[in-house]
Every structure is written in structure tokens, then in C-alpha cells.
Amino acid sequence: MSASADIAAARPSRAPVSQPELIALVAMLMATVAFSIDAMLPALPAIARDVAGGDQARTALVIAAFMLGMGAGTLFSGPLSDAFGRHRIATWGAVLYIAAALAGAMADSLETLIAARLVQGIGAAGPRIVALAIIRDLYSGRQMARIVSFTMTVFALVPVLAPSLGAGLEWAFGWRGIFFAFAIFSALSILWLRLRLPETLPAESRRPFRLAMLKAGLTEIVAHAQVRRATATQALIYTVLFACLLSSQPVFDITFDRAATFPLWFGLVAAVSAGGSFLNARIVVRLGMLRVIRGALSVMAVYAALYLALLLTTGTAHALGFPLYLLLLIAGFSLAGLCIGNLNALAMQPLGHIAGLAASTISAVATSAGAVMAIPVTLLFDGTPRAAAIGILVATVAALTLTRRLTEPAEPL
């Protein structure tokens, strides 16, 4: 059944949206997360100066706190959406996100700002998990991976634009103005959802939010070895992604003295990396999810090893130092685009009847674990990309090892 037919069946009183609009809407809901992270990166030096005494390493916790909050929030937003519907939980999450964004705009200390970002991350989990659950309501298997990849391609426009937008807002209104932009963006995305997309989880398909049913669902999820392995692999790929994100601004600033042009370079990296999601959307149905995942991890592991060896022997003070670092970022971001959607599809394939809870649990564990593993990489920053390169290499090799125990249905679904 097509997406349009499914949506029409779920809410016949409303006209179904087209698949391109569905992809764009889901991408915007998911982009709340990317916008909240990437638009903050150019503002970190100003935040460090205003509320952190110039300590850029501690200021990076403004990003990490958001990711930890998002990871924690995903644990609840999915089962709540299974019980109360996708629309309601996305809206509740957006309200919490907007309130925390306004609190962040008024924060007068780093500790208060970090707390606001933690709550903002919890709120952002609602739209993010609802977006994944909506896709799983309508698709499964390789077709789900294909739609997620198309969504990620649109979603990838946000990291291209967000750093420059954040820098522009910081220049015009100060870093606090970025938080008001977060609130406006979230309000617009939820308004679009409520006005255009019918509820994809009919009342008769909902699962009451009861402790016993939640425990039964979690037990079922944990019992699947495939789900455990795909989630652990995804966590390691998030580690690579977060290590790239958290270290990028300090490396640009301190290692290469390019803080002023960071938004432009970061946008270029994101634009090139968007090709990973687009490529996966084009090839995953033909090649299968596992072949794409293993191939991408193999390429990443080889490059990370070569880059680290060169870094340890020659450093960064040579003509190729900056281009090779850009290539490391491109490889890390592309890896996420090629693998995360496929790993979500592999993990959620046997769990369609509890899609919201599954999306929550898988995303909560993968995101939180990835953020926790990436934080030491950031705190060990020594003025060079060395810590990031080591973390990326270790996480990639571990992920590649885990994929040997993953399986995929032979036939397209």
C-alpha cells in the first residue's frame, strides 16, 4: 500500500499529503535536532566569553547536554506516541522545546544554559521520534530505509545552512537570538504537522501507556539479538558523528585558525556529506542494507587509520593538513547518512507492532551512548584533531566488527 493510501486510511476526513510533502515534513521535524546543534556551533566562542570565562572545552557541554537530553527524551516519547498518537506527543515535545529555548535565551550562567539545553533536548525528542514512527507506520524493510534516506537527504540541508544562519543571528542579535530562532522553527514545524498530515496511528492501533505493557515491550525489544546488535552499531556510528561535531569548532579555531570562516567550511562539508544519504536511497534496495553499511564502515576505518598515522608522523602544519581534516569530517558525516537509516530499518523490522516504543528505545540507547562515548574525545582535545581521530578509528572498527553478526532478509520488503 502506498504512503498516500495509508495516510488516507488513517484519517479519511483529510486529504492525504503527497510523498514529497511527507518527506519534507518528516525531514523538518527531524531537523529540529540538527538546527539545535549546528546553529550553536559558531556561537560557542561568544558563549564561552560571556558565561564560561573563555573556557571553550566546557562550553562544548552546551552541545553535549542537548544530545544527552535528546537521548533521554526518546526513551519516553515513543511509547507515549504509541498510547496517545503521533500528533499529540510531537506537540507536547515542541512546547517543552520552545519553553527551554526561551529559558536558554535568558540564561545568565553556563550551568543554567546547560540545564536549559538538557531540557530542550528532551523536548526535541518528541518531534524526532514521532518522525521515525510515522515512517515506520507507513513503510518497512528496505522501503523504510529508502524513505529515511530521502528524508535524510532533505534533512542534510539544515547542517549546510544552520552554521551560517547561526553566525548571522549571533552577529545581528547576539547568541541569545539563536534561541528565539529555535522557538520559531519548532512552532512552524508543528503547525505544518497539525495542519497537513493526518494522524498515522489510528485509535484502535494504540497501546495503553501501562507499566506492564511497557515492560513487556522492552523485554521483547531486548530479547532480539538483531535489535541489540543493530542498536550497538548505531551507537558507535553516532560516536563518530558526535566526535566530528563536538571537535569541529575548536579544531577550526585553535588548530587551523579559521574560526571566522567556520560556518562556510562546515556548510560545505555538510553539503558534500549529504550525498551519503542520497547515494544510500539510490542503492539500498538493489544492494541491501548490510552491504552498504559494511562498505561504508570499511572505507571509514581505512581512511581514519591513514589519517591518524599521518597526523602522528607529520602533524597538521603542512599544506594538506586542513584539506585532510575536511575529508575526515566529510567521511564521518557521510558514514551517518549511509548507515543510520539502514540500521534503524534493520533494528525495527521485527517490531512494527510497537514502532513508537521501538523507535524510542533504539534511538535513546544509540544517541545517549554515542554522546557519552564522544564526550571524552572532546574533553581530551589538545589543540589538534588527534583525540577525534583516535575516537573515530576505535568506534568505526568496533562497529564493523559488530556488523558481522547482523543479518538481513534476502528478499526486498
Secondary structure, 3 states (H helix, E strand, C coil): CCHHHHHHHHCCCCCCCCHHHHHHHHHHHHHHHHHHHHCCHHHHHHHHHHHCCCCHHHHCHHHHHHHHHHHHHHHHHHHHHHHHCHHHHHHHHHHHHHHHHHHHHCCCCHHHHHHHHHHHHHHHHHHHHHHHHHHHHHCCHHHHHHHHHHHHHHHCHHHHHHHHHHHHHHHHHCCHHHHHHHHHHHHHHHHHHHHHCCCCCCHHHCCCCCHHHHHHHHHHHHHCHHHHHHHHHHHHHHHHHHHHHHHHHHHHHHHCCCCCCHHHHHHHHHHHHHHHHHHHHHHHHHHCHHHHHHHHHHHHHHHHHHHHHHHHHHCCCCCCHHHHHHHHHHHHHHHHHHHHHHHHHHHHHHHHHHHHHHHHHHHHHHHHHHHHHHHHHHHCCCCCCHHHHHHHHHHHHHHHHHHCCCCCCCCCC
